[in-house]
């Protein structure tokens, strides 16, 4: 036997069934799928002088995404505005559950970001910023005879990953550059 039913409101409901001399009951929780919290997703750490994309979304009480039934405006408050540049507010449009926005990391440091929205609890996030500081390795012979050609190579990496297409400015003393690359290749 099948029973088709519809929940009318959030909360607990007891469902009782009688079939002949047998009875059974069960407790069913009707969950409301309405915005209950804010989730912010972003790179950690942010890198200075780079546009970093943030994602902000509304979640229900089970921490699942929930579509906005009306526009939800979120205001941002920083405890140190020098660390990052962020819009003063964003809006999750009706029918969406998230939005994307760009943040620029200005200086190395940390700032606390508070997110305020109507009918949602205050959410706070600690945003860390680091700088891009590549490791540069120079490979060359330890010594050469006068008037001898030799090769010098550099390798540029950030977090053990090669950085390609980085501009290279060569400056040498006591030698003459015969041939040079002006950017790093796919191997850094």
BADREN-589408 format. One record per residue (C-alpha): x, y, z. Coordinates in nm, 2 decimals, always signed. Layout:
% BADREN-589408
<rec><X>X</X><Y>Y</Y><Z>Z</Z></rec>
...
This chain:
% BADREN-589408
<rec><X>+0.00</X><Y>+0.00</Y><Z>+0.00</Z></rec>
<rec><X>+0.13</X><Y>+0.34</Y><Z>-0.09</Z></rec>
<rec><X>+0.05</X><Y>+0.67</Y><Z>+0.09</Z></rec>
<rec><X>+0.10</X><Y>+1.00</Y><Z>-0.10</Z></rec>
<rec><X>+0.14</X><Y>+1.29</Y><Z>+0.14</Z></rec>
<rec><X>+0.27</X><Y>+1.64</Y><Z>+0.15</Z></rec>
<rec><X>+0.45</X><Y>+1.83</Y><Z>+0.43</Z></rec>
<rec><X>+0.28</X><Y>+2.15</Y><Z>+0.53</Z></rec>
<rec><X>+0.54</X><Y>+2.32</Y><Z>+0.75</Z></rec>
<rec><X>+0.88</X><Y>+2.26</Y><Z>+0.91</Z></rec>
<rec><X>+0.89</X><Y>+2.06</Y><Z>+1.23</Z></rec>
<rec><X>+0.83</X><Y>+1.71</Y><Z>+1.36</Z></rec>
<rec><X>+0.53</X><Y>+1.51</Y><Z>+1.26</Z></rec>
<rec><X>+0.41</X><Y>+1.17</Y><Z>+1.39</Z></rec>
<rec><X>+0.26</X><Y>+0.95</Y><Z>+1.12</Z></rec>
<rec><X>+0.03</X><Y>+0.67</Y><Z>+1.26</Z></rec>
<rec><X>-0.10</X><Y>+0.38</Y><Z>+1.05</Z></rec>
<rec><X>-0.37</X><Y>+0.13</Y><Z>+1.14</Z></rec>
<rec><X>-0.42</X><Y>-0.19</Y><Z>+0.93</Z></rec>
<rec><X>-0.67</X><Y>-0.43</Y><Z>+1.09</Z></rec>
<rec><X>-0.55</X><Y>-0.51</Y><Z>+1.44</Z></rec>
<rec><X>-0.20</X><Y>-0.37</Y><Z>+1.37</Z></rec>
<rec><X>-0.08</X><Y>-0.02</Y><Z>+1.44</Z></rec>
<rec><X>+0.25</X><Y>+0.15</Y><Z>+1.37</Z></rec>
<rec><X>+0.38</X><Y>+0.50</Y><Z>+1.40</Z></rec>
<rec><X>+0.69</X><Y>+0.69</Y><Z>+1.29</Z></rec>
<rec><X>+0.83</X><Y>+1.03</Y><Z>+1.36</Z></rec>
<rec><X>+0.92</X><Y>+1.24</Y><Z>+1.05</Z></rec>
<rec><X>+1.12</X><Y>+1.56</Y><Z>+1.05</Z></rec>
<rec><X>+1.01</X><Y>+1.82</Y><Z>+0.80</Z></rec>
<rec><X>+1.31</X><Y>+2.03</Y><Z>+0.72</Z></rec>
<rec><X>+1.29</X><Y>+2.38</Y><Z>+0.60</Z></rec>
<rec><X>+1.50</X><Y>+2.46</Y><Z>+0.30</Z></rec>
<rec><X>+1.56</X><Y>+2.83</Y><Z>+0.38</Z></rec>
<rec><X>+1.88</X><Y>+3.02</Y><Z>+0.40</Z></rec>
<rec><X>+2.04</X><Y>+2.96</Y><Z>+0.74</Z></rec>
<rec><X>+2.41</X><Y>+3.04</Y><Z>+0.69</Z></rec>
<rec><X>+2.68</X><Y>+3.19</Y><Z>+0.47</Z></rec>
<rec><X>+2.96</X><Y>+3.00</Y><Z>+0.31</Z></rec>
<rec><X>+3.26</X><Y>+3.18</Y><Z>+0.16</Z></rec>
<rec><X>+3.51</X><Y>+3.00</Y><Z>-0.06</Z></rec>
<rec><X>+3.84</X><Y>+3.16</Y><Z>-0.16</Z></rec>
<rec><X>+4.21</X><Y>+3.08</Y><Z>-0.22</Z></rec>
<rec><X>+4.42</X><Y>+3.04</Y><Z>+0.09</Z></rec>
<rec><X>+4.64</X><Y>+3.23</Y><Z>+0.10</Z></rec>
<rec><X>+4.56</X><Y>+3.51</Y><Z>-0.15</Z></rec>
<rec><X>+4.85</X><Y>+3.63</Y><Z>-0.35</Z></rec>
<rec><X>+4.95</X><Y>+4.00</Y><Z>-0.36</Z></rec>
<rec><X>+4.87</X><Y>+4.20</Y><Z>-0.68</Z></rec>
<rec><X>+4.66</X><Y>+3.92</Y><Z>-0.82</Z></rec>
<rec><X>+4.28</X><Y>+3.93</Y><Z>-0.87</Z></rec>
<rec><X>+4.14</X><Y>+3.64</Y><Z>-0.66</Z></rec>
<rec><X>+3.79</X><Y>+3.51</Y><Z>-0.73</Z></rec>
<rec><X>+3.57</X><Y>+3.45</Y><Z>-0.42</Z></rec>
<rec><X>+3.25</X><Y>+3.25</Y><Z>-0.42</Z></rec>
<rec><X>+2.98</X><Y>+3.32</Y><Z>-0.16</Z></rec>
<rec><X>+2.67</X><Y>+3.11</Y><Z>-0.12</Z></rec>
<rec><X>+2.37</X><Y>+3.06</Y><Z>+0.11</Z></rec>
<rec><X>+2.32</X><Y>+2.72</Y><Z>+0.28</Z></rec>
<rec><X>+2.03</X><Y>+2.57</Y><Z>+0.47</Z></rec>
<rec><X>+2.05</X><Y>+2.42</Y><Z>+0.82</Z></rec>
<rec><X>+2.19</X><Y>+2.10</Y><Z>+0.68</Z></rec>
<rec><X>+2.47</X><Y>+2.30</Y><Z>+0.51</Z></rec>
<rec><X>+2.33</X><Y>+2.24</Y><Z>+0.16</Z></rec>
<rec><X>+2.30</X><Y>+2.51</Y><Z>-0.10</Z></rec>
<rec><X>+1.96</X><Y>+2.67</Y><Z>-0.10</Z></rec>
<rec><X>+1.81</X><Y>+2.90</Y><Z>-0.38</Z></rec>
<rec><X>+1.73</X><Y>+3.25</Y><Z>-0.27</Z></rec>
<rec><X>+1.36</X><Y>+3.33</Y><Z>-0.28</Z></rec>
<rec><X>+1.44</X><Y>+3.70</Y><Z>-0.30</Z></rec>
<rec><X>+1.76</X><Y>+3.90</Y><Z>-0.36</Z></rec>
<rec><X>+2.00</X><Y>+3.87</Y><Z>-0.07</Z></rec>
<rec><X>+2.23</X><Y>+4.16</Y><Z>-0.02</Z></rec>
<rec><X>+2.55</X><Y>+4.09</Y><Z>+0.18</Z></rec>
<rec><X>+2.77</X><Y>+4.37</Y><Z>+0.32</Z></rec>
<rec><X>+3.14</X><Y>+4.33</Y><Z>+0.39</Z></rec>
<rec><X>+3.33</X><Y>+4.48</Y><Z>+0.68</Z></rec>
<rec><X>+3.71</X><Y>+4.44</Y><Z>+0.71</Z></rec>
<rec><X>+3.91</X><Y>+4.51</Y><Z>+1.02</Z></rec>
<rec><X>+4.21</X><Y>+4.61</Y><Z>+0.80</Z></rec>
<rec><X>+4.12</X><Y>+4.76</Y><Z>+0.46</Z></rec>
<rec><X>+4.48</X><Y>+4.80</Y><Z>+0.36</Z></rec>
<rec><X>+4.53</X><Y>+4.42</Y><Z>+0.32</Z></rec>
<rec><X>+4.26</X><Y>+4.35</Y><Z>+0.05</Z></rec>
<rec><X>+4.03</X><Y>+4.55</Y><Z>-0.17</Z></rec>
<rec><X>+3.68</X><Y>+4.41</Y><Z>-0.18</Z></rec>
<rec><X>+3.34</X><Y>+4.54</Y><Z>-0.29</Z></rec>
<rec><X>+3.14</X><Y>+4.70</Y><Z>-0.01</Z></rec>
<rec><X>+2.85</X><Y>+4.46</Y><Z>-0.08</Z></rec>
<rec><X>+2.73</X><Y>+4.19</Y><Z>-0.33</Z></rec>
<rec><X>+2.39</X><Y>+4.05</Y><Z>-0.40</Z></rec>
<rec><X>+2.28</X><Y>+3.69</Y><Z>-0.45</Z></rec>
<rec><X>+2.00</X><Y>+3.72</Y><Z>-0.70</Z></rec>
<rec><X>+1.66</X><Y>+3.56</Y><Z>-0.65</Z></rec>
<rec><X>+1.68</X><Y>+3.21</Y><Z>-0.79</Z></rec>
<rec><X>+2.05</X><Y>+3.17</Y><Z>-0.74</Z></rec>
<rec><X>+2.23</X><Y>+3.02</Y><Z>-0.44</Z></rec>
<rec><X>+2.58</X><Y>+3.18</Y><Z>-0.50</Z></rec>
<rec><X>+2.76</X><Y>+3.46</Y><Z>-0.67</Z></rec>
<rec><X>+3.13</X><Y>+3.52</Y><Z>-0.77</Z></rec>
<rec><X>+3.32</X><Y>+3.84</Y><Z>-0.71</Z></rec>
<rec><X>+3.69</X><Y>+3.95</Y><Z>-0.73</Z></rec>
<rec><X>+3.91</X><Y>+4.06</Y><Z>-0.45</Z></rec>
<rec><X>+4.25</X><Y>+4.21</Y><Z>-0.49</Z></rec>
<rec><X>+4.52</X><Y>+4.13</Y><Z>-0.23</Z></rec>
<rec><X>+4.72</X><Y>+4.45</Y><Z>-0.17</Z></rec>
<rec><X>+4.98</X><Y>+4.37</Y><Z>+0.10</Z></rec>
<rec><X>+5.11</X><Y>+4.07</Y><Z>+0.30</Z></rec>
<rec><X>+4.91</X><Y>+4.02</Y><Z>+0.62</Z></rec>
<rec><X>+4.58</X><Y>+3.91</Y><Z>+0.76</Z></rec>
<rec><X>+4.24</X><Y>+4.07</Y><Z>+0.79</Z></rec>
<rec><X>+3.91</X><Y>+3.96</Y><Z>+0.94</Z></rec>
<rec><X>+3.61</X><Y>+3.98</Y><Z>+0.70</Z></rec>
<rec><X>+3.26</X><Y>+4.00</Y><Z>+0.85</Z></rec>
<rec><X>+2.97</X><Y>+3.93</Y><Z>+0.63</Z></rec>
<rec><X>+2.63</X><Y>+4.08</Y><Z>+0.72</Z></rec>
<rec><X>+2.30</X><Y>+3.99</Y><Z>+0.56</Z></rec>
<rec><X>+1.93</X><Y>+4.02</Y><Z>+0.67</Z></rec>
<rec><X>+1.79</X><Y>+3.72</Y><Z>+0.85</Z></rec>
<rec><X>+2.13</X><Y>+3.54</Y><Z>+0.85</Z></rec>
<rec><X>+2.38</X><Y>+3.51</Y><Z>+1.13</Z></rec>
<rec><X>+2.69</X><Y>+3.72</Y><Z>+1.12</Z></rec>
<rec><X>+2.97</X><Y>+3.52</Y><Z>+0.95</Z></rec>
<rec><X>+3.34</X><Y>+3.60</Y><Z>+1.00</Z></rec>
<rec><X>+3.64</X><Y>+3.48</Y><Z>+0.80</Z></rec>
<rec><X>+4.01</X><Y>+3.53</Y><Z>+0.84</Z></rec>
<rec><X>+4.17</X><Y>+3.61</Y><Z>+0.51</Z></rec>
<rec><X>+4.55</X><Y>+3.56</Y><Z>+0.48</Z></rec>
<rec><X>+4.76</X><Y>+3.73</Y><Z>+0.21</Z></rec>
<rec><X>+5.11</X><Y>+3.62</Y><Z>+0.10</Z></rec>
<rec><X>+5.34</X><Y>+3.75</Y><Z>-0.17</Z></rec>
<rec><X>+5.45</X><Y>+3.58</Y><Z>-0.49</Z></rec>
<rec><X>+5.82</X><Y>+3.51</Y><Z>-0.41</Z></rec>
<rec><X>+5.96</X><Y>+3.28</Y><Z>-0.67</Z></rec>
<rec><X>+6.27</X><Y>+3.07</Y><Z>-0.61</Z></rec>
<rec><X>+6.54</X><Y>+3.14</Y><Z>-0.87</Z></rec>
<rec><X>+6.82</X><Y>+2.89</Y><Z>-0.92</Z></rec>
<rec><X>+7.12</X><Y>+2.99</Y><Z>-1.13</Z></rec>
<rec><X>+7.33</X><Y>+2.72</Y><Z>-1.29</Z></rec>
<rec><X>+7.67</X><Y>+2.80</Y><Z>-1.43</Z></rec>
<rec><X>+8.03</X><Y>+2.67</Y><Z>-1.41</Z></rec>
<rec><X>+8.22</X><Y>+2.76</Y><Z>-1.10</Z></rec>
<rec><X>+8.51</X><Y>+2.89</Y><Z>-1.31</Z></rec>
<rec><X>+8.60</X><Y>+2.95</Y><Z>-1.68</Z></rec>
<rec><X>+8.91</X><Y>+3.04</Y><Z>-1.86</Z></rec>
<rec><X>+8.94</X><Y>+3.39</Y><Z>-2.01</Z></rec>
<rec><X>+8.78</X><Y>+3.44</Y><Z>-2.35</Z></rec>
<rec><X>+8.59</X><Y>+3.11</Y><Z>-2.32</Z></rec>
<rec><X>+8.22</X><Y>+3.08</Y><Z>-2.40</Z></rec>
<rec><X>+8.00</X><Y>+2.93</Y><Z>-2.12</Z></rec>
<rec><X>+7.63</X><Y>+2.88</Y><Z>-2.06</Z></rec>
<rec><X>+7.43</X><Y>+3.02</Y><Z>-1.77</Z></rec>
<rec><X>+7.07</X><Y>+2.91</Y><Z>-1.70</Z></rec>
<rec><X>+6.81</X><Y>+3.01</Y><Z>-1.45</Z></rec>
<rec><X>+6.51</X><Y>+2.82</Y><Z>-1.32</Z></rec>
<rec><X>+6.22</X><Y>+3.00</Y><Z>-1.17</Z></rec>
<rec><X>+5.96</X><Y>+2.82</Y><Z>-0.95</Z></rec>
<rec><X>+5.68</X><Y>+2.91</Y><Z>-0.71</Z></rec>
<rec><X>+5.58</X><Y>+2.64</Y><Z>-0.46</Z></rec>
<rec><X>+5.78</X><Y>+2.38</Y><Z>-0.66</Z></rec>
<rec><X>+5.60</X><Y>+2.46</Y><Z>-0.98</Z></rec>
<rec><X>+5.77</X><Y>+2.61</Y><Z>-1.28</Z></rec>
<rec><X>+5.68</X><Y>+2.97</Y><Z>-1.37</Z></rec>
<rec><X>+5.66</X><Y>+3.02</Y><Z>-1.75</Z></rec>
<rec><X>+5.65</X><Y>+3.34</Y><Z>-1.95</Z></rec>
<rec><X>+5.82</X><Y>+3.54</Y><Z>-1.67</Z></rec>
<rec><X>+6.02</X><Y>+3.84</Y><Z>-1.80</Z></rec>
<rec><X>+6.40</X><Y>+3.80</Y><Z>-1.75</Z></rec>
<rec><X>+6.63</X><Y>+4.09</Y><Z>-1.73</Z></rec>
<rec><X>+7.00</X><Y>+3.99</Y><Z>-1.76</Z></rec>
<rec><X>+7.28</X><Y>+4.19</Y><Z>-1.61</Z></rec>
<rec><X>+7.63</X><Y>+4.06</Y><Z>-1.61</Z></rec>
<rec><X>+7.97</X><Y>+4.21</Y><Z>-1.50</Z></rec>
<rec><X>+8.30</X><Y>+4.08</Y><Z>-1.63</Z></rec>
<rec><X>+8.14</X><Y>+3.90</Y><Z>-1.93</Z></rec>
<rec><X>+7.96</X><Y>+3.98</Y><Z>-2.25</Z></rec>
<rec><X>+7.61</X><Y>+3.83</Y><Z>-2.33</Z></rec>
<rec><X>+7.62</X><Y>+3.65</Y><Z>-2.66</Z></rec>
<rec><X>+7.26</X><Y>+3.52</Y><Z>-2.67</Z></rec>
<rec><X>+6.98</X><Y>+3.53</Y><Z>-2.42</Z></rec>
<rec><X>+6.61</X><Y>+3.44</Y><Z>-2.36</Z></rec>
<rec><X>+6.39</X><Y>+3.73</Y><Z>-2.24</Z></rec>
<rec><X>+6.12</X><Y>+3.51</Y><Z>-2.09</Z></rec>
<rec><X>+6.12</X><Y>+3.17</Y><Z>-1.90</Z></rec>
<rec><X>+5.99</X><Y>+2.87</Y><Z>-2.09</Z></rec>
<rec><X>+5.74</X><Y>+2.60</Y><Z>-1.98</Z></rec>
<rec><X>+6.01</X><Y>+2.45</Y><Z>-1.75</Z></rec>
<rec><X>+6.06</X><Y>+2.78</Y><Z>-1.57</Z></rec>
